[in-house]
């Protein structure tokens, strides 16, 4: 019974640990700059994401994300959409064996349409940034190529504090049971020794 309880408790803690939020940082390096007509080996798009694989299928989807940052903008937290602006991530998918892909962006303009700007990223295809006002406009297209390199670093999820408490309590309970058993064994041996040394007990056993 003790073994079964310990096993169940530890399996529960292990399951909870796997359900914790995972965190990854990423960077894409090396893009073709359309405006400059050059491949820029040091051009970089970097960010991070966090989420929980709630259904345990080994794939992190858009609805399982808790954060998705590119630059300083969190495209999960910034969800916004109206007639003049938008911010968010339409698509996201990550699996360690299948790679990373997402589609996100933000843009806005004034009600008259005189000025505005935006930033859009579709991994594997293009990053597009633009700004305009009555005096000028600027665009920049960075295209993925065969020379674009993805680098990712995983953060190790931590077992929640109360989960660790369960593990400690199970260990203390098991140790207590083992200690109590040891004490009972010593007491029994002591009684046997005392009986062996008692003249009355020896006389009764001899008859």
Biotite code that builds the C-alpha atoms (Angstrom):
import biotite.structure as struc

atoms = struc.array([
    struc.Atom([0.000, 0.000, 0.000], chain_id="A", res_id=1, res_name="UNK", atom_name="CA", element="C"),
    struc.Atom([2.849, 2.361, 0.904], chain_id="A", res_id=2, res_name="UNK", atom_name="CA", element="C"),
    struc.Atom([4.613, 1.620, -2.381], chain_id="A", res_id=3, res_name="UNK", atom_name="CA", element="C"),
    struc.Atom([1.404, 2.189, -4.365], chain_id="A", res_id=4, res_name="UNK", atom_name="CA", element="C"),
    struc.Atom([0.738, 5.507, -2.610], chain_id="A", res_id=5, res_name="UNK", atom_name="CA", element="C"),
    struc.Atom([4.290, 6.743, -3.182], chain_id="A", res_id=6, res_name="UNK", atom_name="CA", element="C"),
    struc.Atom([4.193, 5.719, -6.831], chain_id="A", res_id=7, res_name="UNK", atom_name="CA", element="C"),
    struc.Atom([0.864, 7.455, -7.440], chain_id="A", res_id=8, res_name="UNK", atom_name="CA", element="C"),
    struc.Atom([2.010, 10.641, -5.719], chain_id="A", res_id=9, res_name="UNK", atom_name="CA", element="C"),
    struc.Atom([5.259, 10.794, -7.657], chain_id="A", res_id=10, res_name="UNK", atom_name="CA", element="C"),
    struc.Atom([3.479, 10.097, -10.948], chain_id="A", res_id=11, res_name="UNK", atom_name="CA", element="C"),
    struc.Atom([1.041, 12.903, -10.167], chain_id="A", res_id=12, res_name="UNK", atom_name="CA", element="C"),
    struc.Atom([3.897, 15.317, -9.516], chain_id="A", res_id=13, res_name="UNK", atom_name="CA", element="C"),
    struc.Atom([5.618, 14.188, -12.718], chain_id="A", res_id=14, res_name="UNK", atom_name="CA", element="C"),
    struc.Atom([2.435, 14.807, -14.708], chain_id="A", res_id=15, res_name="UNK", atom_name="CA", element="C"),
    struc.Atom([2.037, 18.242, -13.170], chain_id="A", res_id=16, res_name="UNK", atom_name="CA", element="C"),
    struc.Atom([5.624, 19.084, -14.019], chain_id="A", res_id=17, res_name="UNK", atom_name="CA", element="C"),
    struc.Atom([5.052, 18.144, -17.662], chain_id="A", res_id=18, res_name="UNK", atom_name="CA", element="C"),
    struc.Atom([1.933, 20.330, -17.718], chain_id="A", res_id=19, res_name="UNK", atom_name="CA", element="C"),
    struc.Atom([3.874, 23.390, -16.599], chain_id="A", res_id=20, res_name="UNK", atom_name="CA", element="C"),
    struc.Atom([4.557, 26.307, -18.883], chain_id="A", res_id=21, res_name="UNK", atom_name="CA", element="C"),
    struc.Atom([7.543, 25.803, -21.171], chain_id="A", res_id=22, res_name="UNK", atom_name="CA", element="C"),
    struc.Atom([9.660, 28.684, -22.389], chain_id="A", res_id=23, res_name="UNK", atom_name="CA", element="C"),
    struc.Atom([11.779, 29.014, -25.528], chain_id="A", res_id=24, res_name="UNK", atom_name="CA", element="C"),
    struc.Atom([13.823, 31.811, -27.030], chain_id="A", res_id=25, res_name="UNK", atom_name="CA", element="C"),
    struc.Atom([14.469, 31.919, -30.751], chain_id="A", res_id=26, res_name="UNK", atom_name="CA", element="C"),
    struc.Atom([16.282, 33.904, -33.384], chain_id="A", res_id=27, res_name="UNK", atom_name="CA", element="C"),
    struc.Atom([16.251, 33.844, -37.173], chain_id="A", res_id=28, res_name="UNK", atom_name="CA", element="C"),
    struc.Atom([19.490, 35.112, -38.671], chain_id="A", res_id=29, res_name="UNK", atom_name="CA", element="C"),
    struc.Atom([20.262, 35.970, -42.305], chain_id="A", res_id=30, res_name="UNK", atom_name="CA", element="C"),
    struc.Atom([17.678, 37.543, -44.646], chain_id="A", res_id=31, res_name="UNK", atom_name="CA", element="C"),
    struc.Atom([17.466, 38.879, -48.155], chain_id="A", res_id=32, res_name="UNK", atom_name="CA", element="C"),
    struc.Atom([16.759, 42.615, -48.041], chain_id="A", res_id=33, res_name="UNK", atom_name="CA", element="C"),
    struc.Atom([14.476, 43.407, -50.975], chain_id="A", res_id=34, res_name="UNK", atom_name="CA", element="C"),
    struc.Atom([15.089, 47.162, -50.933], chain_id="A", res_id=35, res_name="UNK", atom_name="CA", element="C"),
    struc.Atom([18.870, 46.801, -50.744], chain_id="A", res_id=36, res_name="UNK", atom_name="CA", element="C"),
    struc.Atom([18.896, 43.794, -53.086], chain_id="A", res_id=37, res_name="UNK", atom_name="CA", element="C"),
    struc.Atom([21.382, 42.099, -50.736], chain_id="A", res_id=38, res_name="UNK", atom_name="CA", element="C"),
    struc.Atom([21.555, 39.091, -48.479], chain_id="A", res_id=39, res_name="UNK", atom_name="CA", element="C"),
    struc.Atom([22.246, 40.382, -44.963], chain_id="A", res_id=40, res_name="UNK", atom_name="CA", element="C"),
    struc.Atom([23.887, 37.601, -42.914], chain_id="A", res_id=41, res_name="UNK", atom_name="CA", element="C"),
    struc.Atom([23.586, 39.559, -39.656], chain_id="A", res_id=42, res_name="UNK", atom_name="CA", element="C"),
    struc.Atom([19.957, 40.654, -40.029], chain_id="A", res_id=43, res_name="UNK", atom_name="CA", element="C"),
    struc.Atom([17.997, 39.095, -37.203], chain_id="A", res_id=44, res_name="UNK", atom_name="CA", element="C"),
    struc.Atom([14.452, 38.534, -35.981], chain_id="A", res_id=45, res_name="UNK", atom_name="CA", element="C"),
    struc.Atom([14.357, 37.277, -32.413], chain_id="A", res_id=46, res_name="UNK", atom_name="CA", element="C"),
    struc.Atom([11.906, 36.687, -29.625], chain_id="A", res_id=47, res_name="UNK", atom_name="CA", element="C"),
    struc.Atom([10.508, 34.152, -27.203], chain_id="A", res_id=48, res_name="UNK", atom_name="CA", element="C"),
    struc.Atom([7.353, 32.262, -26.399], chain_id="A", res_id=49, res_name="UNK", atom_name="CA", element="C"),
    struc.Atom([5.785, 30.401, -23.499], chain_id="A", res_id=50, res_name="UNK", atom_name="CA", element="C"),
    struc.Atom([2.841, 28.089, -23.212], chain_id="A", res_id=51, res_name="UNK", atom_name="CA", element="C"),
    struc.Atom([1.443, 24.796, -21.977], chain_id="A", res_id=52, res_name="UNK", atom_name="CA", element="C"),
    struc.Atom([0.868, 21.715, -24.095], chain_id="A", res_id=53, res_name="UNK", atom_name="CA", element="C"),
    struc.Atom([-2.541, 21.245, -22.505], chain_id="A", res_id=54, res_name="UNK", atom_name="CA", element="C"),
    struc.Atom([-3.627, 18.247, -24.590], chain_id="A", res_id=55, res_name="UNK", atom_name="CA", element="C"),
    struc.Atom([-0.254, 16.515, -24.334], chain_id="A", res_id=56, res_name="UNK", atom_name="CA", element="C"),
    struc.Atom([0.130, 15.943, -28.081], chain_id="A", res_id=57, res_name="UNK", atom_name="CA", element="C"),
    struc.Atom([3.698, 17.265, -28.183], chain_id="A", res_id=58, res_name="UNK", atom_name="CA", element="C"),
    struc.Atom([2.693, 20.321, -30.232], chain_id="A", res_id=59, res_name="UNK", atom_name="CA", element="C"),
    struc.Atom([2.254, 23.845, -28.906], chain_id="A", res_id=60, res_name="UNK", atom_name="CA", element="C"),
    struc.Atom([-0.589, 25.616, -30.726], chain_id="A", res_id=61, res_name="UNK", atom_name="CA", element="C"),
    struc.Atom([-1.812, 29.204, -30.770], chain_id="A", res_id=62, res_name="UNK", atom_name="CA", element="C"),
    struc.Atom([-4.530, 28.586, -28.175], chain_id="A", res_id=63, res_name="UNK", atom_name="CA", element="C"),
    struc.Atom([-1.962, 27.065, -25.784], chain_id="A", res_id=64, res_name="UNK", atom_name="CA", element="C"),
    struc.Atom([0.301, 30.125, -25.760], chain_id="A", res_id=65, res_name="UNK", atom_name="CA", element="C"),
    struc.Atom([0.645, 32.418, -22.777], chain_id="A", res_id=66, res_name="UNK", atom_name="CA", element="C"),
    struc.Atom([3.194, 34.742, -24.414], chain_id="A", res_id=67, res_name="UNK", atom_name="CA", element="C"),
    struc.Atom([4.754, 35.344, -27.817], chain_id="A", res_id=68, res_name="UNK", atom_name="CA", element="C"),
    struc.Atom([7.284, 38.144, -28.049], chain_id="A", res_id=69, res_name="UNK", atom_name="CA", element="C"),
    struc.Atom([9.039, 39.461, -31.128], chain_id="A", res_id=70, res_name="UNK", atom_name="CA", element="C"),
    struc.Atom([11.169, 42.413, -30.232], chain_id="A", res_id=71, res_name="UNK", atom_name="CA", element="C"),
    struc.Atom([9.442, 44.036, -27.264], chain_id="A", res_id=72, res_name="UNK", atom_name="CA", element="C"),
    struc.Atom([5.851, 43.309, -28.284], chain_id="A", res_id=73, res_name="UNK", atom_name="CA", element="C"),
    struc.Atom([3.863, 40.422, -26.825], chain_id="A", res_id=74, res_name="UNK", atom_name="CA", element="C"),
    struc.Atom([1.509, 39.324, -29.607], chain_id="A", res_id=75, res_name="UNK", atom_name="CA", element="C"),
    struc.Atom([-0.594, 37.245, -27.219], chain_id="A", res_id=76, res_name="UNK", atom_name="CA", element="C"),
    struc.Atom([-1.159, 40.064, -24.729], chain_id="A", res_id=77, res_name="UNK", atom_name="CA", element="C"),
    struc.Atom([-1.607, 42.840, -27.299], chain_id="A", res_id=78, res_name="UNK", atom_name="CA", element="C"),
    struc.Atom([-4.734, 41.386, -28.924], chain_id="A", res_id=79, res_name="UNK", atom_name="CA", element="C"),
    struc.Atom([-6.444, 44.358, -30.530], chain_id="A", res_id=80, res_name="UNK", atom_name="CA", element="C"),
    struc.Atom([-8.619, 44.773, -33.602], chain_id="A", res_id=81, res_name="UNK", atom_name="CA", element="C"),
    struc.Atom([-10.772, 47.664, -34.759], chain_id="A", res_id=82, res_name="UNK", atom_name="CA", element="C"),
    struc.Atom([-11.316, 49.765, -37.871], chain_id="A", res_id=83, res_name="UNK", atom_name="CA", element="C"),
    struc.Atom([-7.952, 51.506, -37.537], chain_id="A", res_id=84, res_name="UNK", atom_name="CA", element="C"),
    struc.Atom([-5.582, 49.061, -35.853], chain_id="A", res_id=85, res_name="UNK", atom_name="CA", element="C"),
    struc.Atom([-4.708, 45.444, -35.278], chain_id="A", res_id=86, res_name="UNK", atom_name="CA", element="C"),
    struc.Atom([-2.268, 43.541, -33.080], chain_id="A", res_id=87, res_name="UNK", atom_name="CA", element="C"),
    struc.Atom([-2.019, 39.809, -32.548], chain_id="A", res_id=88, res_name="UNK", atom_name="CA", element="C"),
    struc.Atom([-0.891, 36.396, -33.724], chain_id="A", res_id=89, res_name="UNK", atom_name="CA", element="C"),
    struc.Atom([-3.132, 34.586, -36.200], chain_id="A", res_id=90, res_name="UNK", atom_name="CA", element="C"),
    struc.Atom([-1.191, 31.349, -36.309], chain_id="A", res_id=91, res_name="UNK", atom_name="CA", element="C"),
    struc.Atom([1.406, 29.552, -34.203], chain_id="A", res_id=92, res_name="UNK", atom_name="CA", element="C"),
    struc.Atom([2.761, 26.030, -34.150], chain_id="A", res_id=93, res_name="UNK", atom_name="CA", element="C"),
    struc.Atom([5.815, 24.537, -32.474], chain_id="A", res_id=94, res_name="UNK", atom_name="CA", element="C"),
    struc.Atom([7.021, 20.983, -32.008], chain_id="A", res_id=95, res_name="UNK", atom_name="CA", element="C"),
    struc.Atom([10.633, 20.052, -31.162], chain_id="A", res_id=96, res_name="UNK", atom_name="CA", element="C"),
    struc.Atom([10.837, 17.692, -34.111], chain_id="A", res_id=97, res_name="UNK", atom_name="CA", element="C"),
    struc.Atom([8.879, 19.805, -36.586], chain_id="A", res_id=98, res_name="UNK", atom_name="CA", element="C"),
    struc.Atom([10.166, 23.342, -35.990], chain_id="A", res_id=99, res_name="UNK", atom_name="CA", element="C"),
    struc.Atom([8.574, 26.715, -35.392], chain_id="A", res_id=100, res_name="UNK", atom_name="CA", element="C"),
    struc.Atom([6.083, 28.649, -37.500], chain_id="A", res_id=101, res_name="UNK", atom_name="CA", element="C"),
    struc.Atom([3.854, 31.648, -36.848], chain_id="A", res_id=102, res_name="UNK", atom_name="CA", element="C"),
    struc.Atom([2.070, 34.550, -38.447], chain_id="A", res_id=103, res_name="UNK", atom_name="CA", element="C"),
    struc.Atom([1.786, 37.762, -36.442], chain_id="A", res_id=104, res_name="UNK", atom_name="CA", element="C"),
    struc.Atom([1.735, 41.494, -36.787], chain_id="A", res_id=105, res_name="UNK", atom_name="CA", element="C"),
    struc.Atom([0.491, 44.886, -35.810], chain_id="A", res_id=106, res_name="UNK", atom_name="CA", element="C"),
    struc.Atom([-0.565, 47.920, -37.791], chain_id="A", res_id=107, res_name="UNK", atom_name="CA", element="C"),
    struc.Atom([-2.516, 51.104, -37.353], chain_id="A", res_id=108, res_name="UNK", atom_name="CA", element="C"),
    struc.Atom([-3.490, 54.364, -39.012], chain_id="A", res_id=109, res_name="UNK", atom_name="CA", element="C"),
    struc.Atom([-5.264, 57.570, -38.180], chain_id="A", res_id=110, res_name="UNK", atom_name="CA", element="C"),
    struc.Atom([-8.959, 57.853, -39.096], chain_id="A", res_id=111, res_name="UNK", atom_name="CA", element="C"),
    struc.Atom([-8.154, 60.038, -42.110], chain_id="A", res_id=112, res_name="UNK", atom_name="CA", element="C"),
    struc.Atom([-5.498, 57.648, -43.399], chain_id="A", res_id=113, res_name="UNK", atom_name="CA", element="C"),
    struc.Atom([-2.772, 60.270, -43.563], chain_id="A", res_id=114, res_name="UNK", atom_name="CA", element="C"),
    struc.Atom([-0.274, 58.382, -41.428], chain_id="A", res_id=115, res_name="UNK", atom_name="CA", element="C"),
    struc.Atom([0.211, 54.857, -40.241], chain_id="A", res_id=116, res_name="UNK", atom_name="CA", element="C"),
    struc.Atom([2.544, 51.943, -40.046], chain_id="A", res_id=117, res_name="UNK", atom_name="CA", element="C"),
    struc.Atom([2.858, 48.289, -39.342], chain_id="A", res_id=118, res_name="UNK", atom_name="CA", element="C"),
    struc.Atom([5.006, 45.238, -38.871], chain_id="A", res_id=119, res_name="UNK", atom_name="CA", element="C"),
    struc.Atom([4.072, 41.783, -40.162], chain_id="A", res_id=120, res_name="UNK", atom_name="CA", element="C"),
    struc.Atom([5.957, 38.485, -39.951], chain_id="A", res_id=121, res_name="UNK", atom_name="CA", element="C"),
    struc.Atom([5.189, 35.167, -41.621], chain_id="A", res_id=122, res_name="UNK", atom_name="CA", element="C"),
    struc.Atom([7.957, 32.697, -40.807], chain_id="A", res_id=123, res_name="UNK", atom_name="CA", element="C"),
    struc.Atom([9.454, 30.945, -43.787], chain_id="A", res_id=124, res_name="UNK", atom_name="CA", element="C"),
    struc.Atom([8.343, 33.774, -46.070], chain_id="A", res_id=125, res_name="UNK", atom_name="CA", element="C"),
    struc.Atom([8.798, 37.405, -45.158], chain_id="A", res_id=126, res_name="UNK", atom_name="CA", element="C"),
    struc.Atom([9.026, 40.167, -42.582], chain_id="A", res_id=127, res_name="UNK", atom_name="CA", element="C"),
    struc.Atom([7.437, 43.414, -43.730], chain_id="A", res_id=128, res_name="UNK", atom_name="CA", element="C"),
    struc.Atom([7.719, 46.776, -41.985], chain_id="A", res_id=129, res_name="UNK", atom_name="CA", element="C"),
    struc.Atom([6.293, 50.077, -43.219], chain_id="A", res_id=130, res_name="UNK", atom_name="CA", element="C"),
    struc.Atom([5.578, 53.643, -42.148], chain_id="A", res_id=131, res_name="UNK", atom_name="CA", element="C"),
    struc.Atom([3.979, 56.535, -43.987], chain_id="A", res_id=132, res_name="UNK", atom_name="CA", element="C"),
    struc.Atom([2.824, 60.092, -43.430], chain_id="A", res_id=133, res_name="UNK", atom_name="CA", element="C"),
    struc.Atom([2.082, 63.059, -45.724], chain_id="A", res_id=134, res_name="UNK", atom_name="CA", element="C"),
    struc.Atom([5.798, 63.704, -46.213], chain_id="A", res_id=135, res_name="UNK", atom_name="CA", element="C"),
    struc.Atom([7.380, 60.292, -46.723], chain_id="A", res_id=136, res_name="UNK", atom_name="CA", element="C"),
    struc.Atom([6.942, 56.549, -46.721], chain_id="A", res_id=137, res_name="UNK", atom_name="CA", element="C"),
    struc.Atom([9.366, 53.766, -45.819], chain_id="A", res_id=138, res_name="UNK", atom_name="CA", element="C"),
    struc.Atom([9.131, 50.051, -46.491], chain_id="A", res_id=139, res_name="UNK", atom_name="CA", element="C"),
    struc.Atom([11.382, 47.146, -45.678], chain_id="A", res_id=140, res_name="UNK", atom_name="CA", element="C"),
    struc.Atom([10.979, 43.559, -46.859], chain_id="A", res_id=141, res_name="UNK", atom_name="CA", element="C"),
    struc.Atom([13.196, 40.834, -45.377], chain_id="A", res_id=142, res_name="UNK", atom_name="CA", element="C"),
    struc.Atom([12.795, 37.479, -47.089], chain_id="A", res_id=143, res_name="UNK", atom_name="CA", element="C"),
    struc.Atom([13.606, 34.042, -45.728], chain_id="A", res_id=144, res_name="UNK", atom_name="CA", element="C"),
    struc.Atom([16.169, 32.156, -47.841], chain_id="A", res_id=145, res_name="UNK", atom_name="CA", element="C"),
    struc.Atom([18.056, 28.871, -47.674], chain_id="A", res_id=146, res_name="UNK", atom_name="CA", element="C"),
    struc.Atom([20.682, 30.797, -45.725], chain_id="A", res_id=147, res_name="UNK", atom_name="CA", element="C"),
    struc.Atom([18.296, 31.832, -42.942], chain_id="A", res_id=148, res_name="UNK", atom_name="CA", element="C"),
    struc.Atom([19.222, 30.032, -39.720], chain_id="A", res_id=149, res_name="UNK", atom_name="CA", element="C"),
    struc.Atom([16.884, 29.340, -36.803], chain_id="A", res_id=150, res_name="UNK", atom_name="CA", element="C"),
    struc.Atom([18.442, 29.071, -33.335], chain_id="A", res_id=151, res_name="UNK", atom_name="CA", element="C"),
    struc.Atom([16.360, 28.019, -30.344], chain_id="A", res_id=152, res_name="UNK", atom_name="CA", element="C"),
    struc.Atom([17.093, 27.657, -26.638], chain_id="A", res_id=153, res_name="UNK", atom_name="CA", element="C"),
    struc.Atom([14.740, 25.874, -24.257], chain_id="A", res_id=154, res_name="UNK", atom_name="CA", element="C"),
    struc.Atom([13.958, 26.961, -20.715], chain_id="A", res_id=155, res_name="UNK", atom_name="CA", element="C"),
    struc.Atom([13.434, 24.093, -18.232], chain_id="A", res_id=156, res_name="UNK", atom_name="CA", element="C"),
    struc.Atom([9.993, 24.186, -16.574], chain_id="A", res_id=157, res_name="UNK", atom_name="CA", element="C"),
    struc.Atom([10.000, 24.127, -12.790], chain_id="A", res_id=158, res_name="UNK", atom_name="CA", element="C"),
    struc.Atom([7.860, 21.833, -10.677], chain_id="A", res_id=159, res_name="UNK", atom_name="CA", element="C"),
    struc.Atom([5.433, 24.052, -8.733], chain_id="A", res_id=160, res_name="UNK", atom_name="CA", element="C"),
    struc.Atom([6.246, 24.624, -5.074], chain_id="A", res_id=161, res_name="UNK", atom_name="CA", element="C"),
    struc.Atom([3.179, 22.752, -3.853], chain_id="A", res_id=162, res_name="UNK", atom_name="CA", element="C"),
    struc.Atom([4.122, 19.831, -6.102], chain_id="A", res_id=163, res_name="UNK", atom_name="CA", element="C"),
    struc.Atom([7.526, 19.689, -4.457], chain_id="A", res_id=164, res_name="UNK", atom_name="CA", element="C"),
    struc.Atom([5.781, 19.844, -1.091], chain_id="A", res_id=165, res_name="UNK", atom_name="CA", element="C"),
    struc.Atom([3.842, 16.702, -1.996], chain_id="A", res_id=166, res_name="UNK", atom_name="CA", element="C"),
    struc.Atom([7.093, 14.957, -2.884], chain_id="A", res_id=167, res_name="UNK", atom_name="CA", element="C"),
    struc.Atom([8.640, 15.998, 0.449], chain_id="A", res_id=168, res_name="UNK", atom_name="CA", element="C"),
    struc.Atom([5.579, 14.878, 2.408], chain_id="A", res_id=169, res_name="UNK", atom_name="CA", element="C"),
    struc.Atom([5.603, 11.502, 0.662], chain_id="A", res_id=170, res_name="UNK", atom_name="CA", element="C"),
    struc.Atom([9.282, 11.120, 1.527], chain_id="A", res_id=171, res_name="UNK", atom_name="CA", element="C"),
    struc.Atom([8.671, 12.095, 5.151], chain_id="A", res_id=172, res_name="UNK", atom_name="CA", element="C"),
    struc.Atom([5.717, 9.714, 5.397], chain_id="A", res_id=173, res_name="UNK", atom_name="CA", element="C"),
    struc.Atom([7.745, 6.855, 3.916], chain_id="A", res_id=174, res_name="UNK", atom_name="CA", element="C"),
    struc.Atom([10.662, 7.620, 6.235], chain_id="A", res_id=175, res_name="UNK", atom_name="CA", element="C"),
    struc.Atom([8.300, 7.768, 9.207], chain_id="A", res_id=176, res_name="UNK", atom_name="CA", element="C"),
    struc.Atom([6.778, 4.420, 8.326], chain_id="A", res_id=177, res_name="UNK", atom_name="CA", element="C"),
    struc.Atom([10.226, 2.897, 7.903], chain_id="A", res_id=178, res_name="UNK", atom_name="CA", element="C"),
    struc.Atom([11.382, 4.408, 11.211], chain_id="A", res_id=179, res_name="UNK", atom_name="CA", element="C"),
    struc.Atom([8.301, 3.193, 13.051], chain_id="A", res_id=180, res_name="UNK", atom_name="CA", element="C"),
    struc.Atom([8.818, -0.294, 11.672], chain_id="A", res_id=181, res_name="UNK", atom_name="CA", element="C"),
    struc.Atom([12.447, -0.190, 12.831], chain_id="A", res_id=182, res_name="UNK", atom_name="CA", element="C"),
    struc.Atom([11.406, 0.893, 16.332], chain_id="A", res_id=183, res_name="UNK", atom_name="CA", element="C"),
    struc.Atom([8.864, -1.946, 16.587], chain_id="A", res_id=184, res_name="UNK", atom_name="CA", element="C"),
    struc.Atom([11.503, -4.428, 15.457], chain_id="A", res_id=185, res_name="UNK", atom_name="CA", element="C"),
    struc.Atom([13.984, -3.206, 18.107], chain_id="A", res_id=186, res_name="UNK", atom_name="CA", element="C"),
    struc.Atom([11.325, -3.363, 20.830], chain_id="A", res_id=187, res_name="UNK", atom_name="CA", element="C"),
    struc.Atom([10.458, -6.929, 19.872], chain_id="A", res_id=188, res_name="UNK", atom_name="CA", element="C"),
    struc.Atom([14.096, -7.977, 19.942], chain_id="A", res_id=189, res_name="UNK", atom_name="CA", element="C"),
    struc.Atom([14.544, -6.275, 23.313], chain_id="A", res_id=190, res_name="UNK", atom_name="CA", element="C"),
    struc.Atom([11.585, -8.169, 24.771], chain_id="A", res_id=191, res_name="UNK", atom_name="CA", element="C"),
    struc.Atom([13.012, -11.436, 23.463], chain_id="A", res_id=192, res_name="UNK", atom_name="CA", element="C"),
    struc.Atom([16.365, -10.634, 25.025], chain_id="A", res_id=193, res_name="UNK", atom_name="CA", element="C"),
    struc.Atom([14.757, -9.782, 28.369], chain_id="A", res_id=194, res_name="UNK", atom_name="CA", element="C"),
    struc.Atom([12.747, -12.992, 28.327], chain_id="A", res_id=195, res_name="UNK", atom_name="CA", element="C"),
    struc.Atom([15.906, -14.972, 27.633], chain_id="A", res_id=196, res_name="UNK", atom_name="CA", element="C"),
    struc.Atom([17.603, -13.381, 30.655], chain_id="A", res_id=197, res_name="UNK", atom_name="CA", element="C"),
    struc.Atom([14.649, -13.872, 33.077], chain_id="A", res_id=198, res_name="UNK", atom_name="CA", element="C"),
    struc.Atom([15.059, -16.864, 35.499], chain_id="A", res_id=199, res_name="UNK", atom_name="CA", element="C"),
    struc.Atom([11.266, -17.262, 35.731], chain_id="A", res_id=200, res_name="UNK", atom_name="CA", element="C"),
    struc.Atom([10.950, -17.373, 31.924], chain_id="A", res_id=201, res_name="UNK", atom_name="CA", element="C"),
    struc.Atom([13.838, -19.885, 31.645], chain_id="A", res_id=202, res_name="UNK", atom_name="CA", element="C"),
    struc.Atom([12.400, -22.102, 34.384], chain_id="A", res_id=203, res_name="UNK", atom_name="CA", element="C"),
    struc.Atom([8.978, -22.152, 32.756], chain_id="A", res_id=204, res_name="UNK", atom_name="CA", element="C"),
    struc.Atom([10.502, -22.953, 29.367], chain_id="A", res_id=205, res_name="UNK", atom_name="CA", element="C"),
    struc.Atom([12.601, -25.797, 30.929], chain_id="A", res_id=206, res_name="UNK", atom_name="CA", element="C"),
    struc.Atom([9.507, -27.499, 32.419], chain_id="A", res_id=207, res_name="UNK", atom_name="CA", element="C"),
])
